[in-house]
Amino acid sequence: MPRFLIEVPHDPEGLACARVVQVFLSSGSHFLTHADWGCKDNVHSAWMIVEVGSKAEALAIVPPLFRAATRIVGLNGFSLDQIEAILKRHQPAGGREPSSGG
């Protein structure tokens, strides 16, 4: 199943921040009640990683009030074989690595 990072930024003002957290915690949604927060490090966002069928399904997890500012990122992994194949496709003619210019 596809995995997505949900990032929900919010207002850094103290009372507004607390209200956003309250909405998430009182929602009853497993995803929202287990969000990770950056507020104590002055990064006012919540993050969740979810496994759902689409970006639209990921966005539907977020309370409607916060959806406009939400960013959904599809996540993927790479194997060493995949990366080596990508690098090989981008090698210059002759099979040599490009020089670093130094």
C-alpha positions as CSV (number, residue, x, y, z in Angstrom):
1,M,0.0,0.0,0.0
2,P,1.3,3.5,-0.8
3,R,2.8,5.5,2.1
4,F,2.4,9.3,2.5
5,L,3.9,11.9,4.7
6,I,1.2,14.4,5.9
7,E,2.6,17.8,7.0
8,V,0.1,20.2,8.7
9,P,1.6,23.6,9.5
10,H,-0.2,25.9,11.9
11,D,0.0,29.3,13.5
12,P,2.9,29.6,16.0
13,E,1.0,31.8,18.4
14,G,0.7,29.9,21.8
15,L,-3.1,29.7,22.1
16,A,-3.6,29.0,18.4
17,C,-1.0,26.2,18.6
18,A,-2.6,24.7,21.6
19,R,-6.0,24.7,20.0
20,V,-4.7,22.9,16.9
21,V,-3.1,20.2,19.1
22,Q,-6.4,20.0,21.0
23,V,-8.4,19.4,17.8
24,F,-6.0,16.6,16.7
25,L,-6.0,14.9,20.1
26,S,-9.8,15.1,20.6
27,S,-10.6,13.9,17.1
28,G,-10.6,10.2,18.0
29,S,-8.6,9.5,14.8
30,H,-5.7,7.1,15.4
31,F,-3.6,9.0,12.8
32,L,-4.3,12.4,14.3
33,T,-3.9,11.4,18.0
34,H,-0.5,9.9,17.1
35,A,0.9,12.9,15.1
36,D,4.4,14.1,15.8
37,W,4.8,17.8,16.5
38,G,7.7,20.2,16.1
39,C,6.2,23.0,18.3
40,K,8.7,22.6,21.2
41,D,11.5,23.2,18.7
42,N,9.7,26.2,17.2
43,V,8.6,24.3,14.1
44,H,4.9,24.6,14.2
45,S,3.8,21.6,12.2
46,A,2.3,18.2,12.8
47,W,3.6,15.1,10.8
48,M,2.1,11.7,10.2
49,I,3.1,8.8,8.0
50,V,0.1,6.9,6.8
51,E,-0.5,3.9,4.5
52,V,-3.6,4.7,2.4
53,G,-4.5,4.3,-1.2
54,S,-4.0,7.8,-2.5
55,K,-3.0,11.4,-1.7
56,A,-6.7,12.2,-1.6
57,E,-7.2,9.6,1.1
58,A,-4.3,11.0,3.0
59,L,-5.7,14.5,2.8
60,A,-9.1,13.3,4.0
61,I,-7.5,12.3,7.3
62,V,-6.8,16.0,8.1
63,P,-9.5,18.0,9.7
64,P,-11.2,20.2,7.0
65,L,-10.0,23.4,8.6
66,F,-6.4,22.5,8.0
67,R,-6.5,20.9,4.6
68,A,-5.7,24.0,2.5
69,A,-2.3,24.4,4.2
70,T,-1.5,20.6,4.3
71,R,1.2,19.1,2.2
72,I,1.0,15.4,1.2
73,V,4.2,13.7,0.0
74,G,4.3,10.2,-1.5
75,L,7.1,8.2,0.1
76,N,9.3,5.6,-1.6
77,G,12.4,3.7,-0.9
78,F,15.3,2.8,-3.1
79,S,17.5,-0.3,-3.3
80,L,21.2,0.0,-4.1
81,D,20.5,-1.9,-7.4
82,Q,17.9,0.8,-8.4
83,I,20.3,3.6,-7.7
84,E,23.1,2.0,-9.5
85,A,20.8,1.5,-12.6
86,I,19.9,5.2,-12.4
87,L,23.5,6.3,-12.2
88,K,24.5,4.0,-15.0
89,R,21.8,5.6,-17.3
90,H,23.3,9.0,-16.6
91,Q,26.9,8.1,-17.1
92,P,28.6,10.0,-19.9
93,A,29.5,8.2,-23.1
94,G,32.6,6.0,-22.6
95,G,31.4,4.8,-19.2
96,R,33.6,7.1,-17.1
97,E,32.3,9.1,-14.2
98,P,32.3,12.9,-14.8
99,S,35.2,14.7,-13.1
100,S,34.6,17.0,-10.2
101,G,36.3,19.9,-12.0
102,G,39.2,20.0,-9.6
